Amino acid sequence: MKLYGLKTCDTCRKALKDLKDAGVEVAFVDVRADGVPERDLARFLTAFGENLINRRSTTWRGLDEAARAAAPLALLQAHPTLMKRPVIEAGDRLFLGWTAQTRAALLADG
């Protein structure tokens, strides 16, 4: 299982801890430090659409209108911290956020 997020994000840390406590092996990918390959961003966009972009983030608020108008893939490549997180890849399934539904699906499987 892979968890894409930020090491400074409380939600990502909580998800990582809960999964590890449940005995699930998790590889952590820090989107700021490690980056996310274009093919993975494209898969995430296909799965989640516009929901993948965090329009409430500090990064989003700091962008001008021209930057905000860019294609979602280009935005995420230029500003990986715009990605809502965590994105969790479990086999062929993708999850966005550490919601009750995500926890139930992943911790029940783990």
N, CA, C and O of each residue as an XYZ file, in Angstrom:
440
protein
N       0.850     -1.171      0.000
C       0.000      0.000      0.000
C       0.895      1.233      0.000
O       1.950      1.257      0.633
N       0.440      2.269     -0.736
C       1.161      3.536     -0.767
C       0.259      4.644     -0.259
O      -0.933      4.682     -0.562
N       0.836      5.536      0.508
C       0.129      6.708      0.997
C       0.874      7.938      0.483
O       2.044      8.148      0.802
N       0.181      8.746     -0.316
C       0.745      9.982     -0.851
C       0.245     11.130      0.009
O      -0.961     11.290      0.198
N       1.165     11.928      0.529
C       0.767     13.039      1.378
C       1.951     13.916      1.718
O       2.957     13.941      1.008
N       1.813     14.628      2.810
C       2.889     15.480      3.324
C       3.267     14.994      4.717
O       2.398     14.652      5.518
N       4.567     14.965      5.002
C       4.985     14.496      6.326
C       4.538     15.440      7.430
O       4.471     15.048      8.595
N       4.229     16.697      7.069
C       3.783     17.669      8.065
C       2.259     17.707      8.218
O       1.744     18.457      9.047
N       1.542     16.919      7.438
C       0.075     16.925      7.467
C      -0.439     16.013      8.592
O      -0.132     14.822      8.626
N      -1.216     16.586      9.500
C      -1.755     15.807     10.625
C      -2.616     14.641     10.154
O      -2.534     13.548     10.714
N      -3.431     14.857      9.141
C      -4.309     13.795      8.638
C      -3.488     12.660      8.048
O      -3.811     11.490      8.252
N      -2.431     12.994      7.319
C      -1.564     11.966      6.746
C      -0.863     11.166      7.842
O      -0.763      9.942      7.765
N      -0.381     11.872      8.858
C       0.285     11.179      9.974
C      -0.688     10.251     10.697
O      -0.319      9.141     11.081
N      -1.927     10.700     10.884
C      -2.945      9.880     11.548
C      -3.241      8.630     10.720
O      -3.310      7.524     11.256
N      -3.415      8.814      9.410
C      -3.688      7.670      8.530
C      -2.539      6.674      8.565
O      -2.761      5.467      8.668
N      -1.321      7.173      8.482
C      -0.143      6.315      8.512
C      -0.060      5.535      9.819
O       0.215      4.335      9.818
N      -0.298      6.218     10.926
C      -0.250      5.564     12.236
C      -1.336      4.502     12.355
O      -1.063      3.384     12.793
N      -2.575      4.842     11.967
C      -3.684      3.885     12.065
C      -3.424      2.638     11.220
O      -3.689      1.517     11.655
N      -2.905      2.845     10.014
C      -2.635      1.707      9.134
C      -1.518      0.838      9.690
O      -1.625     -0.389      9.699
N      -0.450      1.470     10.153
C       0.666      0.705     10.715
C       0.246     -0.024     11.989
O       0.652     -1.164     12.214
N      -0.573      0.637     12.834
C      -1.075     -0.005     14.059
C      -1.927     -1.229     13.739
O      -2.003     -2.165     14.534
N      -2.572     -1.216     12.562
C      -3.404     -2.343     12.143
C      -2.580     -3.424     11.444
O      -3.123     -4.424     10.976
N      -1.260     -3.212     11.379
C      -0.382     -4.212     10.783
C      -0.270     -4.121      9.268
O       0.201     -5.056      8.620
N      -0.698     -3.009      8.708
C      -0.635     -2.829      7.256
C       0.719     -2.236      6.893
O       1.164     -1.272      7.516
N       1.372     -2.807      5.890
C       2.644     -2.268      5.405
C       2.347     -1.099      4.489
O       1.601     -1.238      3.520
N       2.926      0.052      4.793
C       2.632      1.268      4.046
C       3.925      1.934      3.608
O       4.829      2.157      4.413
N       4.000      2.250      2.313
C       5.101      3.057      1.793
C       4.590      4.489      1.729
O       3.546      4.751      1.131
N       5.325      5.422      2.345
C       4.906      6.821      2.378
C       5.620      7.596      1.285
O       6.840      7.505      1.150
N       4.862      8.361      0.501
C       5.424      9.218     -0.533
C       5.090     10.658     -0.160
O       3.925     11.056     -0.159
N       6.128     11.435      0.158
C       5.935     12.849      0.479
C       5.859     13.603     -0.845
O       6.845     13.681     -1.577
N       4.686     14.158     -1.151
C       4.486     14.785     -2.457
C       5.365     16.015     -2.655
O       5.698     16.358     -3.789
N       5.739     16.672     -1.586
C       6.608     17.851     -1.703
C       8.058     17.410     -1.916
O       8.723     17.899     -2.829
N       8.544     16.506     -1.097
C       9.948     16.093     -1.160
C      10.229     15.109     -2.297
O      11.247     15.217     -2.980
N       9.321     14.148     -2.496
C       9.548     13.079     -3.469
C       8.919     13.360     -4.832
O       9.374     12.847     -5.855
N       7.865     14.184     -4.834
C       7.130     14.409     -6.073
C       6.226     13.231     -6.389
O       6.300     12.180     -5.752
N       5.384     13.422     -7.368
C       4.481     12.364     -7.814
C       4.623     12.265     -9.331
O       4.454     13.261    -10.034
N       4.933     11.071     -9.839
C       5.075     10.920    -11.289
C       3.787     11.332    -12.025
O       2.680     11.161    -11.513
N       3.963     11.873    -13.228
C       2.829     12.347    -14.023
C       1.785     11.252    -14.232
O       0.586     11.525    -14.172
N       2.221     10.029    -14.474
C       1.256      8.933    -14.711
C       0.390      8.688    -13.476
O      -0.789      8.357    -13.599
N       0.976      8.851    -12.276
C       0.199      8.673    -11.051
C      -0.781      9.826    -10.862
O      -1.938      9.606    -10.503
N      -0.323     11.053    -11.102
C      -1.236     12.200    -11.003
C      -2.402     12.039    -11.975
O      -3.546     12.346    -11.639
N      -2.108     11.559    -13.175
C      -3.157     11.352    -14.178
C      -4.162     10.298    -13.696
O      -5.368     10.461    -13.878
N      -3.665      9.221    -13.086
C      -4.566      8.188    -12.526
C      -5.436      8.771    -11.425
O      -6.635      8.499    -11.367
N      -4.839      9.569    -10.556
C      -5.585     10.174     -9.452
C      -6.657     11.118     -9.996
O      -7.781     11.141     -9.495
N      -6.308     11.892    -11.016
C      -7.283     12.807    -11.615
C      -8.424     12.040    -12.274
O      -9.577     12.464    -12.211
N      -8.106     10.918    -12.903
C      -9.148     10.087    -13.510
C     -10.090      9.561    -12.434
O     -11.305      9.528    -12.627
N      -9.529      9.152    -11.305
C     -10.338      8.580    -10.219
C     -11.155      9.631     -9.473
O     -12.316      9.391     -9.142
N     -10.558     10.795     -9.205
C     -11.193     11.774     -8.320
C     -11.619     13.070     -8.998
O     -12.355     13.864     -8.413
N     -11.164     13.287    -10.221
C     -11.517     14.506    -10.934
C     -11.048     15.748    -10.192
O      -9.993     15.758     -9.558
N     -11.856     16.786    -10.288
C     -11.522     18.078     -9.676
C     -11.417     18.000     -8.146
O     -10.816     18.877     -7.526
N     -11.991     16.968     -7.540
C     -11.906     16.814     -6.083
C     -10.474     16.635     -5.598
O     -10.187     16.833     -4.418
N      -9.567     16.259     -6.511
C      -8.177     16.049     -6.127
C      -7.482     17.365     -5.767
O      -6.491     17.364     -5.038
N      -7.998     18.483     -6.276
C      -7.370     19.776     -6.009
C      -7.991     20.414     -4.781
O      -9.207     20.587     -4.697
N      -7.140     20.760     -3.834
C      -7.586     21.363     -2.586
C      -7.692     22.877     -2.766
O      -6.702     23.604     -2.676
N      -8.906     23.324     -3.019
C      -9.124     24.745     -3.265
C      -9.256     25.560     -1.975
O      -9.502     26.765     -2.028
N      -9.100     24.928     -0.849
C      -9.117     25.649      0.428
C      -7.711     25.807      1.009
O      -7.538     26.349      2.101
N      -6.725     25.334      0.277
C      -5.353     25.351      0.804
C      -4.710     26.728      0.698
O      -5.140     27.583     -0.076
N      -3.680     26.909      1.493
C      -2.893     28.133      1.444
C      -2.254     28.286      0.068
O      -2.178     29.392     -0.467
N      -1.798     27.185     -0.497
C      -1.181     27.229     -1.823
C      -2.171     27.768     -2.856
O      -1.820     28.632     -3.659
N      -3.412     27.259     -2.836
C      -4.445     27.706     -3.775
C      -4.717     29.204     -3.611
O      -4.811     29.939     -4.594
N      -4.838     29.636     -2.378
C      -5.127     31.057     -2.118
C      -3.995     31.964     -2.585
O      -4.217     33.138     -2.880
N      -2.789     31.422     -2.651
C      -1.651     32.201     -3.095
C      -1.494     32.297     -4.607
O      -0.659     33.055     -5.098
N      -2.296     31.530     -5.347
C      -2.201     31.545     -6.806
C      -3.029     32.680     -7.391
O      -4.089     33.022     -6.866
N      -2.537     33.260     -8.481
C      -3.339     34.269     -9.167
C      -4.359     33.573    -10.077
O      -4.311     32.356    -10.254
N      -5.265     34.341    -10.642
C      -6.341     33.770    -11.463
C      -5.806     33.005    -12.666
O      -6.357     31.971    -13.043
N      -4.731     33.513    -13.270
C      -4.159     32.831    -14.435
C      -3.630     31.447    -14.048
O      -3.832     30.476    -14.777
N      -2.964     31.364    -12.919
C      -2.436     30.070    -12.462
C      -3.579     29.120    -12.119
O      -3.509     27.929    -12.424
N      -4.617     29.633    -11.492
C      -5.766     28.791    -11.129
C      -6.486     28.243    -12.350
O      -7.126     27.194    -12.278
N      -6.384     28.944    -13.467
C      -7.075     28.530    -14.688
C      -6.343     27.420    -15.442
O      -6.874     26.880    -16.412
N      -5.149     27.081    -15.012
C      -4.368     26.036    -15.682
C      -5.078     24.689    -15.577
O      -5.932     24.487    -14.714
N      -4.711     23.781    -16.463
C      -5.253     22.424    -16.436
C      -4.893     21.769    -15.103
O      -3.807     22.010    -14.574
N      -5.783     20.945    -14.553
C      -5.510     20.317    -13.252
C      -4.181     19.571    -13.184
O      -3.469     19.670    -12.184
N      -3.839     18.827    -14.233
C      -2.577     18.083    -14.208
C      -1.392     19.041    -14.135
O      -0.453     18.805    -13.375
N      -1.427     20.107    -14.907
C      -0.341     21.098    -14.886
C      -0.253     21.772    -13.519
O       0.843     22.008    -13.010
N      -1.404     22.081    -12.926
C      -1.427     22.693    -11.587
C      -0.759     21.794    -10.564
O       0.068     22.247     -9.773
N      -1.121     20.513    -10.581
C      -0.584     19.572     -9.597
C       0.898     19.292     -9.825
O       1.638     19.043     -8.874
N       1.328     19.333    -11.078
C       2.757     19.139    -11.344
C       3.552     20.334    -10.827
O       4.635     20.171    -10.264
N       3.017     21.523    -11.018
C       3.717     22.735    -10.583
C       3.629     22.940     -9.078
O       4.556     23.468     -8.464
N       2.511     22.520     -8.480
C       2.252     22.748     -7.052
C       1.705     21.448     -6.429
O       0.500     21.337     -6.207
N       2.574     20.473     -6.148
C       2.090     19.190     -5.632
C       1.322     19.302     -4.308
O       0.525     18.424     -3.979
N       1.558     20.368     -3.555
C       0.847     20.511     -2.279
C      -0.616     20.901     -2.479
O      -1.373     20.960     -1.510
N      -1.024     21.166     -3.713
C      -2.444     21.420     -4.001
C      -3.273     20.143     -3.936
O      -4.501     20.200     -3.869
N      -2.609     18.998     -3.954
C      -3.331     17.726     -3.937
C      -3.983     17.504     -2.576
O      -3.325     17.610     -1.541
N      -5.282     17.195     -2.581
C      -5.923     16.803     -1.329
C      -5.250     15.527     -0.867
O      -4.765     14.735     -1.676
N      -5.226     15.339      0.421
C      -4.489     14.204      0.953
C      -5.145     13.640      2.201
O      -5.963     14.281      2.860
N      -4.751     12.425      2.488
C      -3.869     11.583      1.696
C      -4.596     10.931      0.515
O      -5.816     10.767      0.522
N      -3.809     10.569     -0.488
C      -4.272      9.662     -1.533
C      -3.658      8.329     -1.164
O      -2.445      8.216     -0.989
N      -4.503      7.325     -1.048
C      -4.027      6.006     -0.632
C      -4.282      5.021     -1.763
O      -5.397      4.898     -2.270
N      -3.219      4.326     -2.143
C      -3.296      3.318     -3.193
C      -3.199      1.954     -2.519
O      -2.172      1.606     -1.936
N      -4.275      1.196     -2.607
C      -4.317     -0.139     -2.012
C      -4.642     -1.131     -3.126
O      -5.802     -1.303     -3.500
N      -3.613     -1.773     -3.644
C      -3.815     -2.662     -4.786
C      -4.276     -1.841     -5.980
O      -3.596     -0.903     -6.396
N      -5.431     -2.196     -6.531
C      -5.954     -1.447     -7.679
C      -7.003     -0.416     -7.266
O      -7.674      0.165     -8.118
N      -7.142     -0.190     -5.955
C      -8.126      0.788     -5.460
C      -7.418      2.052     -4.997
O      -6.299      2.012     -4.486
N      -8.109      3.187     -5.192
C      -7.603      4.481     -4.751
C      -8.607      5.108     -3.795
O      -9.818      5.001     -3.987
N      -8.088      5.763     -2.765
C      -8.922      6.445     -1.776
C      -8.404      7.868     -1.615
O      -7.198      8.104     -1.675
N      -9.313      8.811     -1.410
C      -8.941     10.205     -1.201
C      -9.409     10.632      0.175
O     -10.602     10.596      0.475
N      -8.463     11.035      1.011
C      -8.797     11.474      2.363
C      -8.815     10.320      3.346
O      -8.826      9.152      2.958
N      -8.820     10.663      4.610
C      -8.862      9.663      5.684
C     -10.238      9.768      6.330
O     -10.384     10.157      7.488
N     -11.243      9.403      5.531
C     -12.635      9.472      5.972
C     -13.023      8.197      6.701
O     -12.276      7.219      6.708
N     -14.189      8.219      7.307
C     -14.696      7.018      7.986
C     -14.822      5.860      6.992
O     -14.519      4.716      7.330
N     -15.265      6.153      5.776
C     -15.420      5.112      4.755
C     -14.064      4.532      4.359
O     -13.932      3.321      4.184
N     -13.063      5.391      4.219
C     -11.729      4.924      3.870
C     -11.165      4.066      4.991
O     -10.609      2.995      4.743
N     -11.308      4.535      6.218
C     -10.814      3.760      7.367
C     -11.500      2.391      7.415
O     -10.835      1.374      7.610
N     -12.807      2.361      7.241
C     -13.544      1.099      7.305
C     -13.067      0.143      6.209
O     -12.881     -1.047      6.464
N     -12.869      0.653      5.001
C     -12.450     -0.204      3.905
C     -11.040     -0.729      4.100
O     -10.782     -1.908      3.855
N     -10.127      0.120      4.536
C      -8.723     -0.280      4.625
C      -8.390     -1.033      5.904
O      -7.597     -1.974      5.883
N      -8.981     -0.631      6.998
C      -8.652     -1.313      8.257
C      -9.375     -2.646      8.366
O      -8.887     -3.556      9.036
N     -10.520     -2.778      7.726
C     -11.220     -4.068      7.707
C     -10.442     -5.065      6.855
O     -10.393     -6.256      7.161
N      -9.819     -4.550      5.755
C      -9.042     -5.411      4.875
C      -7.697     -5.788      5.500
O      -7.162     -6.871      5.266
N      -7.162     -4.847      6.310
C      -5.831     -5.047      6.877
C      -5.881     -6.031      7.951
O      -4.854     -6.337      8.556
